[in-house]
Amino acid sequence: MSSKALLYIVVTPIVIWAMDSINVNKIFKKNKNNQAVVFYFLLGLSLIYLITNFIFDFFTYSKIL
């Protein structure tokens, strides 16, 4: 298993745990729950991707891996 895939596995529960504290339903209009769920899902995927790539690039460029 590659180190980047391992990072995705480690970062995913951390991002889900951190996003659990956000109440996105207050941001959206009434009766727009489906849109709130899609937004929450896309935000989670984006954060997982950005954090994993940041950590991977940081360790790659600093020659620690």
Contacts in CASP RR format, 6 or more apart in sequence:
PFRMAT RR
TARGET T0000
AUTHOR 0000-0000-0000
METHOD contacts of the structure
MODEL  1
MSSKALLYIVVTPIVIWAMDSINVNKIFKKNKNNQAVVFYFLLGLSLIYL
ITNFIFDFFTYSKIL
3 56 0 8 1.000
3 65 0 8 1.000
4 52 0 8 1.000
4 56 0 8 1.000
7 52 0 8 1.000
7 55 0 8 1.000
7 56 0 8 1.000
8 48 0 8 1.000
8 52 0 8 1.000
11 48 0 8 1.000
11 51 0 8 1.000
11 52 0 8 1.000
11 55 0 8 1.000
12 48 0 8 1.000
15 44 0 8 1.000
15 47 0 8 1.000
15 48 0 8 1.000
15 51 0 8 1.000
16 44 0 8 1.000
19 40 0 8 1.000
19 43 0 8 1.000
19 44 0 8 1.000
19 47 0 8 1.000
22 40 0 8 1.000
24 36 0 8 1.000
24 39 0 8 1.000
24 40 0 8 1.000
25 33 0 8 1.000
25 36 0 8 1.000
27 36 0 8 1.000
28 35 0 8 1.000
28 36 0 8 1.000
28 39 0 8 1.000
59 65 0 8 1.000
END
